[in-house]
Amino acid sequence: MEYVKVAPEEPPGFAGLTSKPVSTLPATETVVPDFNRRTPKQKKPHSGTRQHFPIGAKTEFFRRRFFPDTTRSDWNDWRWQLRNRIRTIKTLENIFALSEDERSAVLRHTGALPVGITPYYASLMDTADPQDPLRRTHIPVNGEYIKTPGEADDPLGEDHDMAAPGLVHRYPDRVLFLATGFCSTYCRYCTRSRMVGETGTGNAFSLDNWNKALDYISAHPEIRDVLLSGGDPLTIADDKLDYLLTRIRAIKHVEFVRIGSKVPTVMPMRITKDLVKMLRKHHPLWMSIHVTHPVELNAETTEAYARLADAGIPLGSQTVLLKGINDTVETMTEMVHGLLRRRVRPYYLYQCDPITGSAHFRTPVSKGLEIIEGLRGHTTGYAVPTFVIDAPGGGGKIPLLPNYVSGREGDDLLLRNFEGKTFRYHDDGGSNDAR
């Protein structure tokens, strides 16, 4: 098999912000405390780019077969992973036995949401089977060029709620900060497929856009929670991400920051000791990790999740329900159990957003309810995510539950448990309290 080195494609440039230490960059008045101050007895972390990181057996086989000239050290360098993402039909065909549907879909693609797969993440896919779950989420098929009723390029109305460049203010006390339009991998069902991966547009991050968003947050004291997303904020270099987090944490009314990222799952070697050391300075900091399938939970992601959890960062998972990929109780149970063992709390199970060309991924809503019912009562409550529809048109996340209320008889509420048995709960509206 011929080894083809992919032409480099770096994350979008950042005009106006050079790779200087964060202390030399524009500062705010508030000093952010260092939560990671080391005592003399503590060992200094290794360099952030070249360090020991596990490589699973399946991934090692893939590396030796398709990237034989690449050392283990290079493979575990997240920048190498970004530079060598699988992006062209030639590289895809060198690795995967493409179906005609896949091949023609890749060739006809233009615009945003290009093909982009880290070599690591490709190593988890079946190179021969087009129906492999992870492969289906990243290699296009012609179904994504079919627009069905109810679909839209911006179904959640984010552009409508854009209060500043890259800043969505929908909920009263929190904002969504789109820090970059770049991802390490591009999911074919991406909610922001209209904007991600297309360089040279207004969606590429810039210091000017960041400053406008920060000014808006500073001017609105009701904002207590900032969610960093994109694109993927963990594709931003450490010093620039440190700068942004420092600026946000310096706003006194911002109580905590969240990061939404797929990087710990699709490029786990990005979770370097240097990155974790930097993130620890910005507590309280939470992270929502995008997870799709139990096959992603391996030695590499176990290490990445552990580094984050050991740094005191609470971890939650976000999963999109996808037809034929993770839409069974058995698959979801295996995944949520694996997450809990890795100290990740299953947080959201999303009904797949009606993004243009996503019909082949969407399940009926009843399938999500079936999965929740198959989890609730049959395993620990910590393992049961909240099933939500992100309402089209900007309505926000609406939680859905199976109907456990069977009816009412007089003052008794009839409740159905996980075994299907009916129980009575005396519910007289507190009338006895007045007697």
C-alpha positions as CSV (number, residue, x, y, z in Angstrom):
1,M,0.0,0.0,0.0
2,E,1.5,3.3,-1.0
3,Y,2.0,5.9,1.7
4,V,0.8,9.3,0.6
5,K,1.8,12.3,2.7
6,V,-1.2,14.7,2.7
7,A,-0.6,18.3,1.9
8,P,-0.6,20.3,5.1
9,E,-3.7,22.1,6.1
10,E,-3.2,24.2,9.3
11,P,-5.9,25.6,11.5
12,P,-7.0,29.1,10.5
13,G,-4.5,31.8,11.1
14,F,-5.2,34.4,13.8
15,A,-4.3,37.9,12.7
16,G,-3.2,40.1,15.5
17,L,-2.3,37.4,18.0
18,T,1.2,36.0,17.8
19,S,2.6,33.0,19.6
20,K,3.8,34.9,22.6
21,P,3.5,33.9,26.2
22,V,0.0,34.9,27.5
23,S,1.6,37.3,30.0
24,T,2.8,39.5,27.1
25,L,-0.6,39.6,25.4
26,P,-3.2,42.3,26.0
27,A,-4.4,41.9,29.6
28,T,-7.4,42.8,31.6
29,E,-7.3,44.3,35.1
30,T,-8.4,41.2,37.0
31,V,-5.6,38.7,37.8
32,V,-6.6,35.1,37.2
33,P,-5.4,32.9,40.1
34,D,-3.0,30.1,39.4
35,F,-4.8,26.9,40.5
36,N,-1.8,24.8,39.4
37,R,1.0,26.2,41.5
38,R,3.6,23.5,41.9
39,T,5.6,22.8,45.0
40,P,9.3,22.1,44.6
41,K,8.7,18.4,45.1
42,Q,6.4,18.1,42.1
43,K,7.9,16.9,38.8
44,K,7.7,19.4,35.9
45,P,5.4,18.1,33.1
46,H,6.9,16.8,29.9
47,S,6.8,18.9,26.7
48,G,3.4,19.2,25.3
49,T,4.2,17.9,21.8
50,R,6.4,14.8,22.2
51,Q,5.5,12.6,25.2
52,H,4.5,9.1,26.1
53,F,1.0,8.3,25.1
54,P,-0.6,4.8,24.6
55,I,-1.3,3.4,21.2
56,G,-3.9,0.6,21.0
57,A,-3.2,-2.6,19.1
58,K,-5.7,-1.8,16.3
59,T,-4.3,1.7,15.9
60,E,-0.7,0.5,15.9
61,F,-1.5,-2.0,13.1
62,F,-3.1,0.8,11.1
63,R,-0.1,3.1,11.7
64,R,2.4,0.5,10.5
65,R,0.3,-0.4,7.4
66,F,-0.6,3.0,6.1
67,F,2.0,5.3,7.7
68,P,5.1,3.1,7.9
69,D,7.5,6.1,7.8
70,T,5.9,7.7,10.8
71,T,7.4,7.2,14.2
72,R,5.3,6.6,17.3
73,S,6.5,9.9,18.6
74,D,5.2,11.7,15.4
75,W,1.9,9.8,15.6
76,N,1.4,11.0,19.1
77,D,2.0,14.6,18.2
78,W,-1.4,16.2,17.7
79,R,0.0,18.7,15.2
80,W,1.2,15.9,13.1
81,Q,-2.3,14.4,13.3
82,L,-3.7,17.7,12.0
83,R,-1.2,18.2,9.2
84,N,-1.8,14.6,8.0
85,R,-5.6,14.5,8.1
86,I,-7.2,12.4,5.4
87,R,-8.8,15.0,3.1
88,T,-8.4,13.9,-0.5
89,I,-10.0,11.2,-2.7
90,K,-6.5,9.8,-3.4
91,T,-5.7,9.4,0.3
92,L,-9.1,8.0,1.1
93,E,-8.7,5.4,-1.7
94,N,-5.3,4.5,-0.4
95,I,-6.8,3.5,2.9
96,F,-10.5,2.7,2.4
97,A,-12.2,0.4,-0.2
98,L,-14.7,3.1,-1.1
99,S,-18.1,2.3,-2.3
100,E,-19.3,4.0,-5.5
101,D,-21.7,6.0,-3.3
102,E,-18.9,7.2,-1.1
103,R,-16.5,8.0,-4.0
104,S,-19.0,10.0,-6.0
105,A,-20.1,11.9,-2.9
106,V,-16.6,12.9,-2.1
107,L,-15.9,14.0,-5.7
108,R,-18.9,16.2,-5.9
109,H,-18.3,18.1,-2.6
110,T,-17.7,21.8,-2.6
111,G,-17.8,24.5,0.1
112,A,-17.9,24.1,3.9
113,L,-17.8,20.8,5.8
114,P,-15.0,19.2,3.8
115,V,-13.7,15.7,4.3
116,G,-11.3,15.7,7.2
117,I,-10.3,12.7,9.4
118,T,-7.3,12.4,11.7
119,P,-5.2,9.3,11.0
120,Y,-5.8,8.2,14.6
121,Y,-9.6,8.3,14.2
122,A,-9.4,6.6,10.8
123,S,-7.6,3.7,12.5
124,L,-10.8,3.0,14.5
125,M,-12.8,2.5,11.3
126,D,-13.3,-0.6,9.2
127,T,-11.4,0.1,5.9
128,A,-13.4,-2.5,4.0
129,D,-17.0,-2.0,5.2
130,P,-18.9,1.2,4.2
131,Q,-21.5,0.4,6.9
132,D,-18.9,0.7,9.7
133,P,-20.5,3.0,12.3
134,L,-17.7,5.6,12.6
135,R,-16.9,5.5,8.9
136,R,-20.5,6.4,8.1
137,T,-20.2,9.5,10.3
138,H,-17.2,10.9,8.4
139,I,-17.1,9.7,4.8
140,P,-19.8,11.4,2.7
141,V,-22.5,9.6,0.8
142,N,-24.9,11.1,-1.7
143,G,-27.7,11.2,0.8
144,E,-26.2,14.4,2.3
145,Y,-27.0,16.2,-1.0
146,I,-30.8,15.5,-0.6
147,K,-32.8,18.1,1.2
148,T,-35.9,16.8,2.9
149,P,-38.9,18.7,4.5
150,G,-38.0,20.5,7.7
151,E,-34.3,20.7,7.0
152,A,-32.4,23.9,6.9
153,D,-28.8,25.1,6.8
154,D,-29.2,26.8,10.2
155,P,-32.1,24.9,11.7
156,L,-31.4,26.1,15.3
157,G,-31.5,29.8,14.3
158,E,-28.1,30.5,15.7
159,D,-27.4,33.2,13.1
160,H,-30.6,35.0,14.3
161,D,-29.4,35.0,17.9
162,M,-25.8,36.2,17.0
163,A,-25.2,39.1,19.4
164,A,-21.6,39.7,18.2
165,P,-19.4,37.9,15.7
166,G,-19.3,34.3,16.8
167,L,-21.4,34.9,20.0
168,V,-24.9,33.3,20.3
169,H,-27.0,34.7,23.1
170,R,-30.2,32.7,23.4
171,Y,-30.6,31.8,27.0
172,P,-30.8,34.6,29.6
173,D,-27.7,33.8,31.6
174,R,-25.4,32.1,29.2
175,V,-23.8,32.5,25.8
176,L,-22.3,30.2,23.1
177,F,-18.9,31.5,22.0
178,L,-17.8,30.1,18.6
179,A,-14.1,30.5,19.0
180,T,-13.1,28.9,15.7
181,G,-14.5,27.4,12.6
182,F,-11.9,24.6,12.4
183,C,-12.3,21.0,13.6
184,S,-9.8,18.1,13.6
185,T,-12.5,15.9,12.0
186,Y,-15.7,16.8,10.2
187,C,-18.8,14.9,11.2
188,R,-21.2,14.6,8.3
189,Y,-24.2,15.4,10.5
190,C,-22.6,18.6,11.9
191,T,-25.1,21.2,13.2
192,R,-22.8,23.9,11.9
193,S,-22.0,22.3,8.5
194,R,-22.8,25.7,6.9
195,M,-19.7,27.3,8.5
196,V,-17.1,24.8,9.6
197,G,-14.0,24.1,7.7
198,E,-14.4,26.8,5.1
199,T,-11.4,29.0,5.4
200,G,-11.4,32.6,4.1
201,T,-14.9,33.3,5.4
202,G,-16.1,35.4,8.3
203,N,-16.3,32.2,10.4
204,A,-12.5,31.9,10.8
205,F,-11.5,33.1,14.2
206,S,-9.7,36.4,14.6
207,L,-8.6,38.6,17.5
208,D,-11.0,41.3,16.3
209,N,-14.0,39.0,16.5
210,W,-12.9,37.6,19.9
211,N,-12.6,41.2,21.2
212,K,-16.1,42.1,20.0
213,A,-17.6,39.0,21.7
214,L,-15.6,39.7,24.9
215,D,-16.9,43.3,24.9
216,Y,-20.5,42.1,24.6
217,I,-20.0,39.6,27.5
218,S,-18.4,42.4,29.7
219,A,-21.4,44.7,29.0
220,H,-24.0,42.1,30.0
221,P,-23.8,41.3,33.7
222,E,-26.6,38.7,33.4
223,I,-24.1,36.4,31.6
224,R,-22.7,34.0,34.2
225,D,-21.9,31.0,31.9
226,V,-19.8,30.9,28.7
227,L,-19.7,27.8,26.5
228,L,-16.7,27.7,24.2
229,S,-17.4,25.8,21.0
230,G,-16.9,26.2,17.3
231,G,-15.5,24.4,15.3
232,D,-13.5,22.8,18.1
233,P,-11.8,25.1,20.6
234,L,-9.2,22.5,21.5
235,T,-7.7,22.8,18.0
236,I,-6.5,26.3,19.1
237,A,-2.9,26.4,20.3
238,D,-2.3,26.5,24.0
239,D,-1.1,30.1,24.3
240,K,-4.0,31.4,22.3
241,L,-6.6,29.3,24.2
242,D,-4.9,30.4,27.5
243,Y,-5.3,34.0,26.3
244,L,-9.0,33.6,25.6
245,L,-9.8,31.8,28.8
246,T,-7.8,34.4,30.8
247,R,-9.9,37.2,29.2
248,I,-13.1,35.4,29.9
249,R,-12.3,34.6,33.5
250,A,-11.3,38.2,34.1
251,I,-14.9,39.3,33.5
252,K,-16.2,39.4,37.1
253,H,-19.8,38.3,36.5
254,V,-18.7,35.2,34.5
255,E,-19.0,32.4,37.1
256,F,-17.7,29.5,35.1
257,V,-16.6,28.4,31.6
258,R,-17.5,25.3,29.6
259,I,-15.7,23.8,26.6
260,G,-17.5,21.6,24.1
261,S,-15.0,19.4,22.2
262,K,-14.7,16.3,20.2
263,V,-10.9,16.4,20.3
264,P,-10.5,14.2,23.4
265,T,-12.3,11.4,21.4
266,V,-11.0,11.9,17.8
267,M,-7.5,13.2,18.6
268,P,-6.8,12.2,22.2
269,M,-3.1,12.9,22.0
270,R,-4.0,16.6,22.0
271,I,-4.7,16.3,25.7
272,T,-1.1,16.9,26.6
273,K,0.2,17.6,30.0
274,D,1.0,21.2,29.1
275,L,-2.6,21.7,27.9
276,V,-4.0,20.2,31.1
277,K,-1.7,22.4,33.2
278,M,-2.9,25.5,31.4
279,L,-6.6,24.5,31.7
280,R,-6.3,24.0,35.5
281,K,-5.5,27.7,35.9
282,H,-9.1,28.6,34.8
283,H,-11.3,26.7,37.2
284,P,-14.2,26.4,37.5
285,L,-13.9,24.9,34.1
286,W,-16.2,22.1,32.8
287,M,-16.0,20.1,29.6
288,S,-18.6,18.4,27.4
289,I,-17.0,15.7,25.3
290,H,-18.6,14.5,22.1
291,V,-18.9,10.7,22.0
292,T,-20.7,8.6,19.3
293,H,-20.0,4.9,19.8
294,P,-18.4,2.5,22.3
295,V,-15.6,1.6,19.9
296,E,-14.2,5.1,20.6
297,L,-13.6,4.1,24.3
298,N,-10.1,2.6,24.2
299,A,-6.6,3.0,25.7
300,E,-6.1,6.4,24.0
301,T,-9.3,8.1,25.1
302,T,-9.1,6.5,28.5
303,E,-5.7,8.3,29.0
304,A,-7.1,11.6,27.6
305,Y,-10.2,11.6,29.8
306,A,-8.2,10.6,32.8
307,R,-5.8,13.6,32.4
308,L,-8.7,15.9,32.2
309,A,-10.5,14.4,35.2
310,D,-7.4,14.3,37.3
311,A,-7.0,18.0,36.7
312,G,-10.4,18.5,38.4
313,I,-12.3,19.2,35.2
314,P,-15.9,17.7,35.5
315,L,-16.6,15.8,32.3
316,G,-19.9,15.2,30.6
317,S,-20.7,13.5,27.3
318,Q,-22.8,14.7,24.4
319,T,-24.1,12.1,21.9
320,V,-26.1,12.6,18.7
321,L,-28.6,9.7,18.1
322,L,-27.8,8.3,14.7
323,K,-29.7,5.8,12.6
324,G,-27.9,2.5,12.3
325,I,-24.9,3.8,14.2
326,N,-25.8,4.0,17.9
327,D,-29.6,3.7,17.9
328,T,-30.0,0.5,20.0
329,V,-30.4,0.1,23.8
330,E,-27.5,-2.4,23.7
331,T,-25.1,0.0,22.0
332,M,-26.1,2.9,24.1
333,T,-25.8,0.9,27.3
334,E,-22.3,-0.3,26.5
335,M,-21.3,3.3,25.7
336,V,-22.7,5.0,28.8
337,H,-21.2,2.3,31.1
338,G,-17.9,2.8,29.4
339,L,-18.1,6.5,29.9
340,L,-18.9,6.2,33.6
341,R,-15.9,3.9,34.1
342,R,-13.8,6.7,32.6
343,R,-15.3,9.3,34.9
344,V,-17.5,10.9,32.2
345,R,-21.1,11.6,33.1
346,P,-23.5,10.9,30.2
347,Y,-25.1,14.4,29.8
348,Y,-27.1,14.8,26.6
349,L,-28.5,12.5,24.0
350,Y,-29.5,14.7,21.1
351,Q,-32.1,14.0,18.5
352,C,-30.2,14.6,15.3
353,D,-30.7,18.2,14.2
354,P,-32.6,18.7,10.8
355,I,-29.5,20.1,9.1
356,T,-29.7,20.0,5.3
357,G,-28.9,16.6,4.0
358,S,-29.1,14.7,7.3
359,A,-32.2,12.5,6.7
360,H,-30.2,9.4,6.4
361,F,-28.9,9.9,9.9
362,R,-32.1,10.8,11.7
363,T,-34.2,8.3,13.7
364,P,-37.8,8.9,14.7
365,V,-38.1,10.6,18.1
366,S,-39.7,7.4,19.4
367,K,-36.4,5.7,19.1
368,G,-34.7,8.1,21.5
369,L,-37.6,7.6,24.0
370,E,-37.2,3.8,23.6
371,I,-33.5,4.1,24.5
372,I,-34.1,6.2,27.6
373,E,-36.8,3.7,28.7
374,G,-34.3,0.9,28.1
375,L,-31.8,2.7,30.4
376,R,-34.0,4.2,33.2
377,G,-34.3,1.7,36.0
378,H,-32.2,-0.9,34.2
379,T,-28.9,0.8,35.1
380,T,-27.7,3.5,37.5
381,G,-29.3,6.9,37.1
382,Y,-25.8,8.4,36.5
383,A,-25.7,6.5,33.2
384,V,-29.0,8.0,31.8
385,P,-28.5,11.1,29.7
386,T,-31.2,13.7,29.1
387,F,-32.8,13.1,25.7
388,V,-33.4,16.5,24.0
389,I,-34.6,18.1,20.8
390,D,-32.8,21.3,20.1
391,A,-36.0,23.1,18.8
392,P,-35.8,24.4,15.2
393,G,-36.0,28.1,14.9
394,G,-34.0,28.9,18.1
395,G,-36.4,27.4,20.7
396,G,-33.5,25.9,22.7
397,K,-33.1,22.4,24.2
398,I,-36.4,20.7,25.1
399,P,-36.1,17.5,27.2
400,L,-38.2,14.5,26.4
401,L,-39.1,11.5,28.6
402,P,-41.2,8.4,28.2
403,N,-44.6,8.9,29.7
404,Y,-44.5,7.3,33.2
405,V,-47.8,8.8,34.3
406,S,-50.5,6.3,33.5
407,G,-53.4,8.5,34.7
408,R,-55.2,9.6,37.9
409,E,-57.9,8.1,40.1
410,G,-59.3,10.6,42.5
411,D,-56.4,12.0,44.5
412,D,-54.1,9.1,43.4
413,L,-51.6,9.5,40.6
414,L,-51.0,6.3,38.7
415,L,-47.3,5.8,37.9
416,R,-45.6,3.2,35.7
417,N,-42.2,2.0,36.8
418,F,-39.4,0.5,34.7
419,E,-40.9,-3.0,34.9
420,G,-44.2,-1.8,33.6
421,K,-45.9,-2.2,37.0
422,T,-48.4,0.5,38.2
423,F,-48.1,2.2,41.5
424,R,-50.3,4.8,43.3
425,Y,-49.0,8.0,44.7
426,H,-51.5,10.0,46.9
427,D,-51.4,13.5,45.4
428,D,-54.1,15.7,47.0
429,G,-52.4,19.0,46.3
430,G,-51.4,19.5,49.9
431,S,-55.0,19.9,51.1
432,N,-54.2,18.0,54.3
433,D,-51.6,20.7,55.3
434,A,-54.4,23.2,55.9
435,R,-56.3,20.9,58.3
